[in-house]
């Protein structure tokens, strides 16, 4: 009899728990409950813009709520990112930031948000390998030869970039530091603007995205020496990585991460992560990314958070080694 009463109490407790859970679920707002916005803190046309539009389209199809991409360019991503940091923490307004998000704390004295604490990491969307290319006026035909040439001719090498503080600039600074070279940085207002001077030999080398420089590589107007990631690029499989070509441990890229405002419910973040993971695995999405020289990202929100912290530490050291002072 006592065992029976105990069993009945357990059934009653379980029923109560189910009822309470059901009530909580009934009270919890559905997500998404209204149109969504993915803010791209950059001009249209780049990798984060492409990813935002692919993800937005697939989310719209799956969830039945329109997802708009809003380009808010300016200040190396700070303007658009600040907008999302101050948005309602319900998951309906997101930011798709690039690698400059982790570099900015080393370049800007006072950001209008905390790079880590103002956001809930959602997903690591993609990785874009950069490629080290040299002008045909530079005699080096490998990374080892380039390093040897630079050491034999201190101050003669110069590297172009798409502007201060971006992944191409900082990739050059990391290469300069790790190789022990004396190179001059020459910033331009955009990647393609720098190409004519690189081709003519006014600048010696450049770190650029595979997508941006591949036309020049195919035309033979510049020479690729190494890819910046630890794995070779699927677009340039014959080009070795810099790490395997004479500079072990060298690893940089430009990447994308989807962020929500701090305080966004964990359940919403988890649903967004699962949906982005599903989208990145779709065959048509994978093909579009490969065609653009982009590798899909992966990982949990916790892994994205750890990755962001690691990137911030890495670029802070590069900035210190390069003598870059936040402004």
N, C-alpha and C positions, 0 to 999 in steps of 0.2 A: 504493500500500500504506500509506504514511504517513497519507494522508488518511482511509483506511478505519479505521486504528487510532485516529486522533483522533475520528472519528465514534462508534466503539464506546465510547471513554472518555466522551464526552458522554452517550451513552445510559445508560451505567452510572451516571454521576453523577446524571442526572435520575431514574433508578430509585431510587437511594439516597435522594435528596431526597424523593421521593414516599413512600417507605417510612417515613422519619423523620417526615414530616408526618402520615401516617396513624397512626403510633404516638402522636404527640402528641395528635391528635384523639381517639384511643381512650382516652388517659389523662385528657383534660380532662373534668371533670364536666359532665353535661347540665344545662341551665338552662331552666326551673326544675326542680329535682329534688325539691321538697317544697312544702307550702303556703306562700303568700306573705301578707304583711301590708302594707297601706298605712296608715301612721299619719297621721291628720288632727289637727294640733295645735290644734283648735278644736271647739266644740260642733257637734252635728248640725244640718243645715239650711242652712248657708251654701254659697257657691259652691265652695270647695275640697272640701267634703263631697260635693256633687253630682258633681263631677268624679271624685273618688276612687271613688265607687260605680259610675259609668258605666265608668270604665277597669277597675276590678276585675272587673265582670261580664263585660266583653268579653274580658279576659285569661283568665278562668276558662273561658269557652267555647272560646277558641282553643287554650289550652295544656293544658287538662285538670287543672290544679292549682287548688284553691280559693284565692281571693284574698279575705282578710278586711279590712274597713275598721275601724280601731281609733281612736276619738276620744279623744285625750288633751289635753283643753283646759287652759288656765291660763297665766298670765304672758305674755300676748300671743304665745302659740305656743311659748314657750321650753321648757316641760315636755315636750311631745311631740317637739319637734325634738331635744332632748338625748337622749331615748330612742333615736332613730334614729342619732344621731352615735356612740353607744356600741354599736350592734348589730354583728353579724358582717358583714364587708364582702363579702357574696356575692350581693347583689341581691335577697334574699328578704324583706328588711325595708326599706321605703322611706318617705319623708316627702313629703307634698304640702303645701308651705308656701305662705303668702300673702305679700303685699307687706310685711307687718310683719317678715318675715325680714330684709329689707334696711334696715328702719327701726330695729330693735332695737339695733344697735350705737351709734346716736346717742342712745338713750334709757336704756340700761343700762350701767353702768360696767364690770361684769365678767360676761360671758356664760360659761356652762359649756361652751362649744365655740367654735371659730373659724368665723365665718359662711361663709367661703369654703373654708378648708383642711380642715375636718372633713367635707366632703361631695364627692361626685362629682355634678355636675349631669347630669340625665338628659333632661328635656324641659320646655319651656315649655308648660304645659297650656292656659292661657286668660287672657283679659283681661276685666275687668269695668269698663266705663266708669262714672264717677260723673257725677252731674248737679248743677249748682248750682241750688238752688231758694230762693226767697224767700217770706216770709210775705206775704199779701195786704195787710198793713198797711204794707209797704214800697212807696213810690211808683214805684220803678224798674221798667222793663219791658224792659230790655236790660242787658248787661254794662257797656256804656259809661255808661248812666244810673246804674247801681249804683255804679260807681267815682266818678262825679261827685257823687252824693248822699253817699257816704262821706267824700269830701274836704271837702265843704261842711258836714258834721256829724261832725267827728272824735270818736271814742269812742262815738258813738250806735249804731253797728252792732255786733251780736254774732253769733257763729256757733256753732251747736251741732255736736256730734260724737258718735260712738258710744263715745268714750273716748280717753284720751291715747295718742298713739303709733301710732294706726291710720291707714290711708290717708285716711279722711274728715277727721281732724284735721290731718294734714300737708298735705292738699290745700288746706285753709283757710289754713294758715300760708304756703304757697307763693303763694296768691292775694293774701294780705295783703302779702307782701313785694314781689311783682312790681308790684302796683297802687299801692303806697305808701300803704296804708290803716291807720288806727288802729281795729282791731276787737278785741273781747273774745272769747276762747275759753271756751265753756261745755260741759264734757264731761258726757256721760250714760253710764249703764251699758247701752249698747246703742242701736242705731239707732232702732227703733220707739218706745222710751221717750221719745225727744226730739221725736217728731212732734207731740204735743199742744201743747207750748210753742211750737213753730214755727208751728202753725196759728193759735194764739191771739195771736201777736205778742210773746210774752215773749222769744223770740229772733228775730233778723232773718232769718237765712239758714242754709243747711246744704249740705254736700256729702255726698250719699248715693248708694248704688248705684241704678241704674235699677230693678232688681227690687224693692228695698225701698220706694222712694218713688213708684213708678208709680201705685199705687192712689190716693194723695193728688193726684197730678197729674191723673189722669182725673176725679177728683171736683171738681177746681177749688179745693181747699182750700189749695194752694200753687202758686206760679208758677215754671215752669222757665225759666231764662235761658240756660244753656249747658252743654254736655257737656265733660267734662274731657280726653278723648282728642283726638288730632289728626284722627281720622275721626268722623263723626257716628254715633250709635247706631242700629242697625237697628230698635230698638224705638221710638225717638223721632226719626225722620228729619227732622221739621220743626224740631227744636231745633238751632240752630247750635252749633258748638264754641266754647269760650271763646277759643281762639286766633284764630278768624276774626271774633270779636265785639268785639275791642278790646284783647286781651292776647296779642299774637303770641308764640309759643314756649311758651305754657302747655300742659303735657301731664302728666297724672297718671292713675292708674288703680289699681284693686286687681287683682292677678293671681295666678296659681298657677304653681309650679314643682315638678317631681318630682325629689327628691334621693335619692341612695344614700350609704351611709357611705363615707368616704374609703378608698381601697384596693380598692374593688370593681373586678374585672377590666374592662378596656376592652371586651372582647368582649361581656360581660354588659350593660354600659351601652349599647353600640351596639344590641344586640337589644331592650332595653327602649325605647330611643328610637324605633326602627323600628316597634315595636308600638304605642306611644302615637300616633305619627304616623298609622298606619293607622286606629286607633280614632277619632281626631278627624275623620277624613275620611269616616266612615260617615254616610250620609244621616240615619238615625234619631238618631244622636248630635248631628249638626249642628242638627237640628230642635229637640231638647230644649234645647240650649244657647241657641239663638235665642229660644225661648219664655221662657227665664229671663233674657234680656238679657245673655247671655254670648257673647263672641267667642272662637273656638278659637285656641289658640296654635300656634306652629310654631318650627322651628329645630333645629340640631344641638346636642349637648352643649357644644361650644365656644362657640356663640352664646349659649347660656343662661348660661354662665360670664361672658362679657363683659357681658351684660345685667345680671346681679346686681351686678357691680362698678360699673357705671354708675349703677344705682339707689342703691347705698350712698353713692357720692360726692354724688349729687343731694340725698338726704335729710340727709346730714351738713351740707351747706351751708344747707339750709332750717332745720335745728335751730339752727345757729349764728346765723343771721339772726334767728331768733325768740327767741334768748336761752335756749334750752332746755338745761339742764344734765343730763347723764346721772346717774341715781340708782342 
